[in-house]
Amino acid sequence: MLANWADGGILIYPGKGSASGRFEGKEAIGKWWENTFEYFPELKFTVNHVLVENVFDFMGTNVIAVSCDIKARNRHGVEFETCAVNLMKIRKRKIVEARYFFFSSREEIDMIASR
């Protein structure tokens, strides 16, 4: 997964949860994903839409938006479903910045995190 990231890439996960923050560089981004997969050993993304700002620019700078449905089971066996939109800025075919927006209520997030 990290092969698609620029060395100085930035991942931004908005909010105030334990996974929230700004993660810079492949090492920090890799650790973020490692923590995510450790907490959610079962995680399935179903891509619904992919929007590309400039479909003919393969080597310059571009913006891609991906909407997806997510099904997950956390390490305690709690299952949940949500949807997300991910915005990615691409430069020379590498992700230089990504922002992940997950659409779950605060109650759902607290319930999942507390188990």
C-alpha positions in Angstrom: 0.0 0.0 0.0 2.8 2.4 0.8 4.3 2.1 -2.7 1.5 4.4 -3.9 2.6 7.2 -1.5 5.2 9.9 -2.1 8.0 9.8 0.4 6.8 13.1 2.1 3.1 12.2 1.7 0.6 13.5 4.2 -2.5 11.7 5.6 -5.1 13.7 7.3 -7.8 12.1 9.4 -10.1 14.8 10.7 -11.8 14.7 14.0 -10.9 14.2 17.7 -10.7 10.4 17.9 -7.6 8.3 18.6 -7.0 7.8 14.9 -7.3 11.5 14.1 -4.4 13.7 13.2 -1.9 14.7 10.6 0.6 11.9 9.6 3.6 12.9 7.6 5.9 10.6 5.7 5.6 6.9 4.7 6.7 5.7 8.2 3.9 7.6 10.0 1.3 6.7 7.4 2.3 3.1 7.5 2.0 3.1 11.3 -1.5 4.7 11.0 -2.6 1.9 8.6 -0.9 -0.8 10.8 -2.9 0.5 13.9 -6.1 0.6 11.8 -5.7 -3.0 10.7 -4.7 -4.1 14.1 -7.9 -2.7 15.6 -10.0 -3.7 12.6 -8.7 -7.1 11.5 -11.7 -7.4 9.2 -12.1 -4.4 7.0 -13.8 -4.4 3.6 -14.0 -1.4 1.3 -16.5 -1.4 -1.6 -15.8 1.5 -4.0 -18.9 3.2 -5.3 -17.5 6.2 -7.3 -14.2 7.5 -8.4 -13.9 11.1 -9.6 -10.8 12.4 -11.3 -10.2 16.1 -11.7 -8.2 15.8 -14.9 -8.6 12.3 -16.5 -5.9 13.1 -19.1 -3.1 14.1 -16.7 -1.2 11.0 -15.7 2.2 12.5 -14.7 1.3 16.0 -13.3 -0.7 17.0 -10.3 -4.3 15.7 -10.0 -7.1 15.2 -7.5 -9.0 12.0 -7.0 -12.2 11.5 -4.9 -13.3 8.0 -4.0 -16.6 7.2 -2.2 -16.9 3.8 -0.6 -19.0 1.7 1.7 -17.1 0.0 4.6 -17.9 -3.1 6.5 -15.7 -3.9 9.5 -15.3 -6.0 12.6 -13.1 -4.7 15.4 -10.7 -6.9 17.4 -13.4 -7.4 20.0 -15.9 -8.8 17.5 -18.1 -5.6 17.1 -19.3 -5.3 13.6 -20.3 -2.0 11.9 -20.9 -0.4 8.5 -20.3 3.1 7.4 -19.4 5.1 4.3 -16.5 7.3 3.5 -15.1 9.8 1.0 -11.4 10.0 0.5 -9.7 12.9 -1.3 -6.3 12.4 -2.7 -3.8 14.8 -4.3 -1.6 13.0 -6.7 1.7 14.2 -8.1 3.7 12.1 -10.6 1.5 9.1 -9.8 2.1 9.2 -6.1 -0.2 10.3 -3.3 1.2 13.5 -1.8 -1.9 14.2 0.4 -5.0 12.3 1.4 -7.9 13.2 3.6 -10.3 10.5 4.9 -13.8 11.4 5.8 -15.8 8.7 7.5 -19.6 9.2 8.1 -20.5 7.6 11.4 -22.3 9.2 14.3 -20.3 10.1 17.4 -22.3 7.5 19.3 -21.4 4.8 16.8 -17.7 5.7 17.0 -17.8 5.7 20.8 -19.5 2.4 20.9 -17.0 0.8 18.5 -14.0 2.3 20.4 -15.2 1.3 23.8 -15.3 -2.4 23.2 
